[in-house]
Amino acid sequence: MIDLIFPDGSHRQYPEGSSGRDVAASISKSLEKKALLVKLDGRLLDLSRPLPGGGRIEIVTREAPEALEVIRHDTAHVLAEAVQELFPGTQVTIGPNVEDGFFYDFARDEPFALDDLARIEARMREIVDRDEAITREVVDRQAAIADFESMGEIYKADIIRDIPSGEPVTVYHQGAWKDLCRGPHLPSTRHVGKAFKLTKLAGAYWRGDQANAQLQRIYGTAWASQEELDAYLKRLEEAEKRDHRKLGRAMDLFHIQEEGRGMIFWHPKGWTLYRTLQNYVRRRLEAEGYVEVKTPQVLDRALWKRSGHWDKFHASMFTCETAEGEVLAVKPMNCPGHVQIFNFGQRSYRELPIRMAEFDGLHRYESSGSLHGLLRVRGMAQDDAHIFCREDQIEAEARAFVELLGKVYQDLDVELHSVKLALRPDLRFGSDEVWDIAEAKLERAALSAGVMVEQLPNEGAFYGPKLEFHLRDAIGRTWQCGTLQLDYVLPDRLDASYIGEDGQKHRPVMLHRAILGSMERFLGVLIEHHAGAFPLWLAPVQVVVTTITSDADDSAIKAAQRLRAAGLRVEIDLRNEKINYKVREHSLAKVPVIAVIGRREAETQTLALRRLGSDGQTILGLEEAALTLANEATPPDLAAGPLARAS
């Protein structure tokens, strides 16, 4: 007999070989009908699979979060079966889940067309209606290789060869179709449901290696209910409208071209936006006691080897060799350079903490296929800073950072969604004892700042654990931007020290921290969050003064001069076009305020102010308009004067 413990704490015994279905049926017939999977001691299993032993058990129904991941994976299998039925000779390779959905890579000589997706979806619905049973089979490794090769599935045979020798080879049968898979899976295709949608086509390389064969990737999404699918598709539609690349063109902010892959060409308006955000962060840091520095863009390999970055990161570094035999690397991060500044001269415990910030450019090699507008680039800057402190200062510094991050996110109208603690990776520097201390201190520091953390095993940096700060945007998406990393390793590797109160040398602790992370990535997120309609203080062009008739040109010029004198970023539009055309054009460019001047406004020295997103207009005298708009355009950290800067 096996002893099972249920979520309510009760115990029951079942015969050896009982399955999750048997357990569900013993509780109620209705639960047996609703059951999709079973979870034993946290491990998901097929409902029909004999339980390997006793433990804590849960019957998983469609409403459970774990079920959604399996629904998506089963939908990928249904996709693969549909493709092979419609396009005989197509080979299947891998079909994993991704965020909000799944993909499957196929080997096929003829490319898929977008029109094919509707046909494939229709066949997938037929397969769901067939209610094909999904069953698991453990197979002999060599027999499985021969079987898949006889079917022409050479990629599946390659995958089997790579399965570790002690691991079982499992095949799942889906009606007459089968696929190599670890599982688990739903009882039948009926349970997949029809709340799925194929979304796009893309290219891919076998095993992600450009030297290998090119494959065709079909992406899709799947949900537990049609309502959830409809809501997701609506979010996708909204995300498409907010795409920062489209808005970047429409607002004339930036562009990217082939000769500078992953590098941003910032246009005047985009660079104004960039500098406005950067200057805001700079003021916030200065108010918190940070000092700003600048370190070299290119440093000798020797420094990167001492820091440990060369061994762990050199594949992502841009390097060159000089005629004198020097091997130089363009910096991908600032931390080794900041340690050099800390090391220049003798430091005292009385100086700590030293909060050292830098906004300089960084460069990291990313494969061309992974580049994505501002969100994934090769050239970037960060609101980067490193805090050198004593151990007894860690908690206070971490708490101050979390509080500062909260102020910045509030000012930028973004919501802190969650905080995650990334723990030691398999490849790391430092002893387990050091990691034990670092992880415990960082978690305590987060808790002292009033932040609950979710643990992420194996996700830390090679030199220390880190807190990841995830924000939520206007349409519910989450983005990891801010980070706080606790590092005992780098100060030791680069021989950083200070003279303690006892007159002896001590190692400082190093906190790597960023609130926005990559400026480029954060601006991409911010553009999409606001859909380009920035609050007045951030908008690259705050006011456009435009005329109805050429008789008002002189008044428009004077109005623009007065608004600029009030500190506003102003453009003037004197074109001989209809006013509705000009208003529409500037609205599409997301200009927050359009100041219209006709004959009446010219005579009365007034402005007709049209706000973005509003059909109405407000008539104000020029002086009142200048003062009102200048007050609205004051950055939030300056809005209450010097006291706000010190808060």
Secondary structure, 3 states (H helix, E strand, C coil): CEEEECCCCCEEEECCCCEHHHHHHHHCHHHHHHEEEEEECCEEEECCCECCCCEEEEEEECCCHHHHHHHHHHHHHHHHHHHHHHCCCCEECCCCEECCEEEEEEECCCCCCHHHHHHHHHHHHHHHHHCCEEEEEEECHHHHHHHHHHCCCHHHHHHHHHCCCCCCEEEEEECCEEEECCCCCCCEHHHHCCCEEEEEEEEEEHHHCCCCCEEEEEEEEECCCHHHHHHHHHHHHHHHHHCHHHHHHHCCCEECCHHHCCCCEECHHHHHHHHHHHHHHHHHHHHCCCEECCCCCEEEHHHHHHHCHHHHHHHHCCEEECCCCCEEEECCCCHHHHHHHHHCCCCEHHHCCEEEEECCEEECCCCHHHCECCCECCEEEEEEEEEEECHHHHHHHHHHHHHHHHHHHHHCCCEEEEEEEECCCCCCCCCHHHHHHHHHHHHHHHHHCCCCEEEECCCCECCECEEEEEEECCCCCEEEEEEEEEECHHHHHCCCCEECCCCCEECCEEEEEEEEEEHHHHHHHHHHHHCCCCCCCCCCCCEEEEECCHHHHHHHHHHHHHHHHCCCCEEEECCCCCHHHHHHHHHHCCCCEEEEECHHHHHHCEEEEEECCCCCCEEEEHHHHHHHHHHHCCCCCCCCCHHHHHC
